[in-house]
Amino acid sequence: EQYIINHNGKDYFFDISDPEIDLLNGLNFIEVRTDKMCQGNYVKEIFISEEVEFYPNPTSNYIYLYIHGKDTSVDLRVIDRDGNILKNSCEQIQSNRKISIDLSNYPNSVYIIHMNGKTVNKTVKIIKE
């Protein structure tokens, strides 16, 4: 008769079979159960990433990343098309929310840039020409 949804430690009670919960950016912990213990429960972790904008693409030297949200730093990796990690760093996000990456010393190719932070988990493909 009743659904209980625990979202990040807070219980919400519903008497409908298709309730909706607004998820937050970052990690969301969801547990769904009913008022009857014998029906069990369903547990899921869901990560909602902040958006990342990037330009120019293709580029000949610098790529600029605009990282939405409130993170103050992100772990950043530049990976070539063979899977080699060319750069692995922790980048501080300034108040303008931009990070620049110099690709001028890399050969013309396709690169993957992966960013990971508290509310960011994004991968973008960059063409260097």
C-alpha positions in Angstrom: 0.0 0.0 0.0 2.9 2.3 0.6 6.3 2.9 -1.0 9.2 4.3 1.0 12.0 5.9 -0.9 15.2 6.8 0.9 17.2 9.4 -1.0 20.5 10.2 0.4 19.4 9.4 4.0 15.9 11.0 3.9 12.7 9.0 3.7 9.9 9.9 1.4 6.5 8.1 1.6 4.3 7.5 -1.5 1.0 5.7 -2.0 1.4 5.6 -5.8 3.3 3.0 -7.8 5.3 5.5 -10.0 6.7 8.2 -7.7 9.3 10.6 -8.8 12.3 12.0 -6.8 14.5 14.8 -8.0 18.1 13.6 -8.1 21.0 15.9 -7.2 24.3 16.4 -9.1 26.9 14.0 -7.8 26.2 10.7 -6.1 22.6 9.8 -5.2 21.9 6.8 -2.9 18.4 5.4 -3.5 16.6 2.6 -1.6 13.0 1.6 -2.4 11.0 -0.5 0.0 7.4 -1.1 1.0 5.6 -1.2 4.3 5.9 -5.0 4.2 9.3 -6.3 5.1 8.7 -9.6 3.2 8.7 -7.6 -0.1 12.3 -6.8 0.1 14.0 -3.6 -1.1 15.8 -2.2 -4.1 19.1 -0.3 -3.7 20.9 1.8 -6.3 23.6 4.4 -6.5 23.2 6.9 -9.3 25.8 9.5 -10.3 24.5 12.6 -12.1 27.4 14.6 -13.6 27.6 18.3 -14.0 27.9 19.4 -17.6 31.2 20.2 -19.2 31.5 22.4 -22.2 34.7 22.5 -24.3 36.1 24.5 -27.3 37.5 24.7 -29.8 37.2 21.3 -31.3 39.2 20.6 -33.5 42.1 22.5 -32.0 45.7 23.1 -32.9 47.0 23.9 -29.4 44.8 24.7 -26.4 41.4 23.2 -25.4 39.3 25.1 -22.9 37.0 23.3 -20.6 34.1 25.1 -18.9 33.0 23.0 -15.9 29.5 23.7 -14.5 28.7 23.3 -10.8 30.6 24.0 -7.6 33.6 21.6 -7.7 36.9 23.4 -6.8 39.0 20.7 -8.5 38.9 17.8 -10.9 41.1 14.9 -11.6 42.0 15.1 -15.3 43.5 12.6 -17.7 44.5 13.1 -21.4 44.5 9.7 -23.2 45.6 9.0 -26.7 43.8 6.7 -29.1 45.9 3.8 -28.1 44.9 4.1 -24.5 48.1 5.7 -23.2 47.7 8.2 -20.5 49.6 11.3 -21.6 48.6 13.6 -18.7 47.3 12.8 -15.3 46.7 15.7 -12.9 44.5 17.4 -10.4 43.3 20.7 -11.8 42.1 23.6 -9.7 38.9 25.2 -11.0 39.1 29.0 -10.9 36.1 31.3 -10.3 35.5 31.6 -14.0 35.0 27.8 -14.1 37.5 27.3 -17.0 40.5 25.0 -17.3 42.9 25.1 -20.3 44.9 22.2 -21.6 47.8 22.7 -23.9 47.9 20.0 -26.6 50.4 21.8 -28.8 53.2 19.3 -28.0 51.1 16.3 -28.9 50.9 14.9 -32.5 47.8 15.5 -34.6 45.3 12.8 -33.5 42.2 12.1 -31.5 42.4 12.4 -27.7 40.1 11.6 -24.9 39.9 13.9 -21.9 38.4 12.4 -18.8 37.4 14.6 -15.8 36.4 13.2 -12.4 35.3 15.2 -9.3 32.7 15.2 -6.6 29.9 16.2 -9.0 31.7 15.7 -12.4 32.4 12.6 -14.3 32.7 13.4 -18.0 34.7 12.2 -21.0 35.1 14.2 -24.1 36.8 13.5 -27.5 39.1 16.1 -28.9 40.6 16.3 -32.4 44.1 17.9 -32.5 45.1 19.0 -36.0 
